[in-house]
Amino acid sequence: MKYGWRERISGAVIVIALAVIFVPLLLSEPEPRDERPQPVLTIEQPVDVPRTEVPEPQPPSSLGQIGAPMATPEAERSVDEAVPDEEVAEQLARSESPPPPAVEPAPAREPEIDPIAELARAADQRLAESASRSPPASAPAPAAPGGEWAVQVGSFGEPANAERLLGQLREEGFPAYSQPRDNNLTTVYAGPYDSSEAGERAMNELKSRINLQGLLVRARN
């Protein structure tokens, strides 16, 4: 058997003990609860207090009979004596005060000089003097047919661009020509010139007049 007689007896005892405890609780009626006391409001009767009549206050009889102060003979005498003293003090102050100083006319103000305008005027004057002293622009070096020197100005893949630069050079007075190259480029030259000195002078004039940087090379025949 799974459970022995000891376990059975222990279970029966526990069941009987629980029945003894809870069965009377279930069968007995609950005790009645005490009702809470209801609040009671009690209003007492007012107490009689004896009343005493108080007379109304009356203003004093001398309230509206205040008159102007009376001047005494001694006060009048002091006022009469004070008037001459004030006149004497005024005469002394007039005699002791120095005469007002003479107002001198203000000197005429010189016109203010604007330093910025003076600098601009001096710069314009220097520019005019330098322009009058500068020699006239020299004409480009003339071309020498059969010369060995030329100034290479540029190379273009589009022939129209080379023609446009040729026209610009000729308008400025430079002798110019173009030559096709093996790499499908067209090179524009200024010249030719009979010496390297003439070519260098033409290269400097290209830079100063039309801002073109050239390269002095041997002319190809």
KAHUKA-V876140 format. One record per residue. SS is DSSP state (alpha for helix, beta for strand, coil for the rest). NEAR is the number of other ideal C-beta (glycine too) atoms within 10 Angstrom. Layout:
BEGIN
[[SS,NEAR] [SS,NEAR]]
END
This chain:
BEGIN
[[coil,6] [coil,4] [coil,9] [coil,8] [alpha,8] [alpha,8] [alpha,11] [alpha,11] [alpha,10] [alpha,11] [alpha,11] [alpha,10] [alpha,10] [alpha,10] [alpha,10] [alpha,10] [alpha,10] [alpha,10] [alpha,10] [alpha,9] [alpha,9] [alpha,10] [alpha,10] [alpha,9] [alpha,8] [alpha,6] [alpha,7] [coil,8] [coil,5] [coil,6] [coil,6] [coil,6] [coil,6] [coil,6] [coil,6] [coil,6] [coil,6] [coil,5] [coil,5] [coil,5] [coil,4] [coil,4] [coil,5] [coil,5] [coil,5] [coil,6] [coil,5] [coil,6] [coil,6] [coil,4] [coil,6] [coil,5] [coil,4] [coil,6] [coil,5] [coil,4] [coil,5] [coil,6] [coil,7] [coil,7] [coil,7] [coil,7] [coil,7] [coil,7] [coil,7] [coil,7] [coil,5] [coil,5] [coil,7] [coil,6] [coil,9] [coil,9] [alpha,7] [alpha,7] [alpha,11] [alpha,10] [alpha,10] [alpha,10] [alpha,9] [alpha,9] [alpha,9] [alpha,9] [alpha,9] [alpha,9] [alpha,9] [alpha,9] [alpha,9] [alpha,10] [alpha,10] [alpha,10] [alpha,10] [alpha,10] [alpha,9] [alpha,8] [alpha,7] [alpha,7] [coil,8] [coil,5] [coil,5] [coil,6] [coil,6] [coil,5] [coil,6] [coil,6] [coil,5] [coil,6] [coil,6] [coil,6] [coil,6] [coil,6] [coil,6] [coil,6] [coil,7] [coil,10] [alpha,8] [alpha,7] [alpha,9] [alpha,10] [alpha,10] [alpha,11] [alpha,11] [alpha,10] [alpha,10] [alpha,10] [alpha,10] [alpha,10] [alpha,10] [alpha,10] [alpha,10] [alpha,9] [alpha,8] [alpha,7] [alpha,7] [coil,8] [coil,5] [coil,5] [coil,9] [coil,8] [coil,9] [coil,17] [coil,24] [coil,12] [coil,19] [coil,16] [coil,7] [coil,9] [coil,17] [coil,16] [beta,22] [beta,26] [beta,30] [beta,17] [beta,25] [beta,17] [beta,15] [beta,16] [coil,10] [coil,10] [alpha,12] [alpha,8] [alpha,14] [alpha,21] [alpha,14] [alpha,12] [alpha,19] [alpha,19] [alpha,11] [alpha,15] [alpha,21] [alpha,13] [alpha,9] [coil,15] [coil,12] [coil,26] [coil,20] [beta,19] [beta,16] [beta,17] [beta,15] [beta,11] [coil,10] [coil,5] [coil,7] [coil,7] [coil,15] [beta,20] [beta,18] [beta,24] [beta,24] [beta,28] [beta,27] [beta,22] [beta,25] [coil,17] [coil,13] [alpha,12] [alpha,11] [alpha,20] [alpha,26] [alpha,16] [alpha,16] [alpha,23] [alpha,23] [alpha,13] [alpha,22] [alpha,20] [alpha,11] [alpha,10] [alpha,13] [alpha,14] [coil,7] [coil,20] [coil,10] [coil,23] [beta,12] [beta,16] [beta,14] [beta,11] [coil,19] [coil,11] [coil,7]]
END
